[in-house]
Amino acid sequence: MAWNRIDQDYSGFKGQALSQWHEITGEEWDRAEGRRENLERLLQEKYGHDRQEAGERIEALLDRL
């Protein structure tokens, strides 16, 4: 799934992502503003992933949607 589709329905993606990544708060998701690079940074901060791994985890979630 292309990120531009997520950009159009960020609230739907947010619900799915919150169920997977429990350590990220709703407020933090809101601050990410639907931007992939912001979400990657959140995953790096909260879960200790490097940038590549954060991107792979995002892609894996996108593939399941």
Secondary structure, DSSP 8 states (H G I E B T S, - for coil): --HHHHHHTHHHHHHHHHHH-TTS-HHHHHHHTT-HHHHHHHHHHHH---HHHHHHHHHHHHHH-
